[in-house]
Structures are given as structure tokens and as C-alpha cells.
Amino acid sequence: MNLILLAEDEWRSDGQAHVDDPRRLRHLREVHRASPGDELTLGRLGGGIGRGRLTRLDDQGARFECDALDQSPPPALDIELILALPRPRMLARSLEHVTALGVKRITLLHTRRVEKSYWQSPELAADKIHQHLVLGLEQARDTVLPEVRLATRFKPFVEDSLADEIAGRRALLAHPGMPAACPRGIEGPATLLVGPEGGFIPYEVEQLLAAGCEGIHLGPRILRVETAVVALLARLG
């Protein structure tokens, strides 16, 4: 936790902030080994970043004093991600990783090789998604939450939504066997599409290419989704 990220209701008008949830209190004690008088990096969710002084840490919570949150969060990555819904454990890690890398819009998409049961996972509950996004923000010292949307049907998404999603953007379909290698350090906005374990089926690849996506690959190695997404974003960004 490189940033103590506080929601709006955890701040007071006099510049003081209060933390009482067990996860952050445990992190303050066990990782930061913080004690009153220490200065730590604080952030307001959706706002600025600054230094705050810990004035109290006990079983009732932690209290900070902060004069100003005058630093901006790091710039967002101008790449939107359309990701075939991964298995639940992989989804949690993927959300944290892509949030830490600066992605601000994520669409979770159903494809043929996505198990229907994944859509019933507790990991898709709004509070669980929020938790993983916050962990990514804390890691990267960011304060701006990504937007996460669910697209539970492939064909309607491609036919009715994809054109608007990629309008004015470079749309890159990452899939083994595509003719072009993933470019490096692209300029301008882009949308990255990544399939599930096992990849998109041929019909899905055809539909995405016909909709205006460029096929790209990462080389001969077949990577897990969470690894491939991080590698692709790092190479494109």
C-alpha cells in the first residue's frame, strides 16, 4: 500500500482524515510499522495526493492531519481494455494489475470459451470489483477509479457497441497467430482486446477483424491471460 487512499466520507472539513477498516489498519501496523508522528502519503479518492501526519493509531482507528493534497495522480494510460471474462481468481489479479498500470476503462466480455458460471462469481459483485480496483490504485499511488462494464453477450456487443467503442481509436486484437507483432510505444488512443484462456474462437476473430480491429501477437509463447495483458499494456504504453 504505497498510498493511503481515503474516500470522501473519511475526510473532515478541517483537513483531518480517519481510517477504521481492518485491512488498512493492519497494513499500517504490520507493513508500515507506523506510529503517531510518522508522515505517510495520502490521497482523496478521485482527487489529489499529499503528505499527512499520523496523529493516532489504536483499536479505534487511525487519524491523520493533512495540510494539502496538491499533487496530481499519475497520468492515465490512454488504452481501453476489452477483456474476455477470466476465471474468478485471475479476474481479481487482472483488475489490480491493469488498474496499477493506469487503464481507466475496462469491459469484461463474454466469449464462447468463457465458462457461463464465471458470470455468477462473487468476484463480479460491485463491492468486490471496487476492492480490487482500490488495491491497484494504492499500489500505483493513483486516486482515479477505472470504469468497469460487463458485456455478457458477444454478438450484440460486437454488432451494437464495438463500433462506438473504437471510434477514433486504434483497436488492437491480441490473439496467437495474428500476422503483426504487437507494436511498441504507440501514440494516440487505443483499445486492446484480449481473449480468454484458449483464445477467441475463429468466428469471434473474424467478427472482430471485420469490425475494424488489427490482429497482433506477442510471439510464439502462449501466456496466461493475466501475464499477456500486463505484457501487452507495458509494450503499448
C-alpha positions as CSV (number, residue, x, y, z in Angstrom):
1,M,0.0,0.0,0.0
2,N,2.0,2.9,-1.3
3,L,-0.8,5.3,-0.8
4,I,-3.4,5.6,2.0
5,L,-6.4,6.2,-0.2
6,L,-9.4,7.7,1.6
7,A,-13.0,8.0,0.4
8,E,-14.8,11.4,0.6
9,D,-16.6,10.4,3.8
10,E,-13.3,9.6,5.6
11,W,-12.2,13.3,5.3
12,R,-13.3,16.1,7.6
13,S,-13.5,19.7,6.7
14,D,-10.6,20.6,8.9
15,G,-8.1,18.5,6.8
16,Q,-8.2,15.5,9.2
17,A,-8.9,12.0,8.0
18,H,-10.0,8.9,9.8
19,V,-9.3,5.2,8.8
20,D,-11.1,2.4,10.7
21,D,-11.2,-0.6,8.4
22,P,-9.2,-3.7,9.5
23,R,-7.3,-4.1,6.2
24,R,-5.7,-0.7,6.2
25,L,-5.1,-0.6,9.9
26,R,-3.3,-4.0,9.7
27,H,-1.2,-2.7,6.9
28,L,-0.3,0.5,8.8
29,R,0.8,-1.6,11.8
30,E,2.5,-4.6,10.1
31,V,3.9,-3.2,6.9
32,H,4.5,0.5,7.5
33,R,5.1,-0.2,11.2
34,A,3.7,3.3,11.6
35,S,3.4,5.2,14.9
36,P,2.0,8.6,15.7
37,G,4.2,11.4,14.3
38,D,5.0,9.5,11.1
39,E,4.3,11.1,7.7
40,L,2.7,9.0,5.0
41,T,1.3,9.6,1.5
42,L,-2.4,10.2,1.5
43,G,-4.9,10.5,-1.4
44,R,-8.5,11.5,-1.7
45,L,-10.4,9.1,-4.0
46,G,-10.9,11.0,-7.2
47,G,-8.7,13.9,-6.1
48,G,-5.2,14.9,-5.1
49,I,-2.3,13.4,-3.3
50,G,-0.2,14.8,-0.4
51,R,1.6,14.0,2.8
52,G,-0.2,13.5,6.1
53,R,0.9,13.1,9.7
54,L,-0.4,10.2,11.7
55,T,-1.7,11.6,14.9
56,R,-3.4,8.4,16.4
57,L,-3.3,4.7,15.8
58,D,-5.2,2.4,18.1
59,D,-8.0,-0.1,18.1
60,Q,-10.5,2.6,17.3
61,G,-8.7,3.5,14.1
62,A,-6.1,5.8,12.6
63,R,-6.3,9.6,12.4
64,F,-4.2,11.8,10.0
65,E,-3.7,15.5,9.7
66,C,-3.0,16.8,6.1
67,D,-2.5,20.4,5.1
68,A,-2.8,20.0,1.4
69,L,-3.4,17.4,-1.3
70,D,-1.6,19.4,-4.0
71,Q,-0.1,16.7,-6.2
72,S,-1.9,15.2,-9.2
73,P,-2.3,11.5,-9.6
74,P,-0.2,9.9,-12.4
75,P,-1.5,10.3,-15.9
76,A,-3.9,7.7,-17.2
77,L,-2.9,5.2,-19.8
78,D,-4.8,6.1,-23.0
79,I,-5.7,2.5,-23.7
80,E,-9.1,1.0,-23.0
81,L,-9.2,-2.7,-22.3
82,I,-11.8,-5.2,-23.6
83,L,-11.1,-8.4,-21.8
84,A,-12.9,-11.8,-22.1
85,L,-14.0,-12.6,-18.5
86,P,-11.2,-14.6,-16.8
87,R,-11.8,-17.2,-14.2
88,P,-12.5,-15.5,-10.8
89,R,-9.1,-15.7,-9.2
90,M,-7.4,-14.5,-12.4
91,L,-10.0,-11.7,-12.7
92,A,-9.1,-10.3,-9.2
93,R,-5.4,-10.2,-10.1
94,S,-6.0,-8.8,-13.6
95,L,-8.2,-5.9,-12.3
96,E,-5.4,-5.0,-9.8
97,H,-2.7,-5.2,-12.4
98,V,-4.4,-3.2,-15.1
99,T,-5.5,-0.5,-12.6
100,A,-2.0,-0.1,-11.4
101,L,-0.8,0.3,-15.0
102,G,-3.3,3.2,-15.5
103,V,-6.1,1.7,-17.5
104,K,-9.3,3.7,-16.8
105,R,-11.9,1.8,-18.8
106,I,-12.4,-1.9,-18.7
107,T,-15.0,-4.0,-20.4
108,L,-15.4,-7.6,-19.3
109,L,-16.8,-9.6,-22.3
110,H,-18.4,-13.0,-22.7
111,T,-17.0,-15.2,-25.4
112,R,-17.5,-18.9,-26.4
113,R,-14.7,-20.1,-24.2
114,V,-15.7,-18.2,-21.1
115,E,-17.5,-20.5,-18.7
116,K,-21.0,-19.3,-18.0
117,S,-20.5,-20.0,-14.3
118,Y,-17.9,-17.2,-14.2
119,W,-20.7,-14.6,-14.5
120,Q,-22.2,-15.9,-11.2
121,S,-18.9,-15.4,-9.3
122,P,-19.0,-13.3,-6.2
123,E,-15.9,-11.6,-7.7
124,L,-18.2,-9.7,-10.0
125,A,-20.1,-8.1,-7.2
126,A,-19.7,-4.3,-7.3
127,D,-18.1,-4.2,-3.9
128,K,-15.5,-6.9,-4.8
129,I,-14.6,-5.2,-8.1
130,H,-14.2,-1.9,-6.2
131,Q,-11.9,-3.6,-3.7
132,H,-9.6,-4.9,-6.4
133,L,-9.6,-1.5,-8.2
134,V,-8.6,0.2,-4.9
135,L,-5.8,-2.2,-4.3
136,G,-4.4,-1.3,-7.8
137,L,-4.7,2.4,-7.1
138,E,-2.9,2.0,-3.8
139,Q,-0.1,0.2,-5.4
140,A,0.4,2.8,-8.1
141,R,-0.3,5.9,-6.0
142,D,-3.3,6.8,-8.1
143,T,-6.7,8.1,-7.0
144,V,-8.9,7.8,-10.1
145,L,-11.0,4.7,-10.2
146,P,-11.4,2.9,-13.6
147,E,-14.9,2.3,-15.0
148,V,-15.7,-1.4,-15.3
149,R,-18.6,-2.6,-17.5
150,L,-20.0,-6.0,-18.2
151,A,-20.8,-7.2,-21.7
152,T,-22.5,-10.6,-21.2
153,R,-23.2,-11.4,-24.9
154,F,-20.6,-11.3,-27.5
155,K,-22.6,-10.9,-30.7
156,P,-24.8,-7.9,-29.5
157,F,-21.6,-6.2,-28.2
158,V,-19.8,-6.5,-31.5
159,E,-22.8,-5.6,-33.6
160,D,-24.2,-2.8,-31.5
161,S,-21.4,-1.4,-29.3
162,L,-18.0,-2.1,-30.7
163,A,-18.0,0.5,-33.5
164,D,-18.7,3.3,-31.0
165,E,-16.1,1.8,-28.6
166,I,-13.3,2.0,-31.1
167,A,-14.3,5.1,-33.0
168,G,-11.3,7.4,-33.2
169,R,-9.1,4.8,-31.5
170,R,-6.7,2.2,-32.8
171,A,-8.2,-1.2,-32.0
172,L,-5.7,-4.0,-31.4
173,L,-6.9,-7.6,-31.2
174,A,-4.3,-9.7,-29.4
175,H,-4.5,-13.3,-30.5
176,P,-2.0,-16.0,-31.3
177,G,-1.2,-16.4,-35.0
178,M,-2.0,-12.9,-36.0
179,P,0.2,-11.5,-38.7
180,A,1.7,-8.5,-37.0
181,A,3.8,-8.3,-33.8
182,C,2.5,-6.1,-31.0
183,P,3.7,-2.5,-31.6
184,R,5.8,-0.6,-29.1
185,G,5.0,2.7,-27.5
186,I,2.1,3.7,-29.7
187,E,0.9,7.2,-29.9
188,G,-2.8,8.2,-29.6
189,P,-5.7,6.5,-28.0
190,A,-6.2,2.7,-28.4
191,T,-8.4,-0.1,-27.4
192,L,-6.9,-3.5,-26.6
193,L,-8.9,-6.7,-26.9
194,V,-7.7,-9.9,-25.2
195,G,-9.5,-13.2,-25.3
196,P,-9.9,-15.9,-22.6
197,E,-7.7,-18.9,-21.8
198,G,-7.6,-20.8,-25.1
199,G,-8.2,-17.6,-27.1
200,F,-11.1,-16.4,-29.2
201,I,-12.7,-19.0,-31.5
202,P,-12.3,-18.4,-35.2
203,Y,-15.8,-16.9,-35.6
204,E,-15.1,-14.3,-33.0
205,V,-11.7,-13.4,-34.5
206,E,-13.5,-12.9,-37.9
207,Q,-16.1,-10.7,-36.4
208,L,-13.6,-8.6,-34.5
209,L,-11.4,-8.1,-37.6
210,A,-14.4,-7.3,-39.7
211,A,-15.4,-4.6,-37.2
212,G,-12.1,-2.8,-37.7
213,C,-9.6,-4.4,-35.2
214,E,-6.0,-5.1,-36.1
215,G,-4.7,-8.5,-35.3
216,I,-1.4,-8.6,-33.2
217,H,0.6,-11.2,-31.4
218,L,3.2,-11.4,-28.7
219,G,5.4,-14.0,-30.3
220,P,5.4,-17.8,-30.2
221,R,4.9,-18.2,-26.5
222,I,1.4,-18.8,-25.2
223,L,0.9,-16.8,-22.0
224,R,-1.7,-16.8,-19.3
225,V,-4.3,-14.0,-19.7
226,E,-3.1,-12.1,-16.7
227,T,0.5,-12.2,-17.9
228,A,-0.4,-11.4,-21.5
229,V,-2.5,-8.4,-20.5
230,V,0.4,-6.9,-18.5
231,A,2.9,-7.6,-21.2
232,L,0.7,-6.0,-23.9
233,L,-0.1,-2.9,-21.9
234,A,3.6,-2.4,-20.9
235,R,4.7,-2.7,-24.5
236,L,1.9,-0.5,-25.9
237,G,2.2,2.2,-23.3
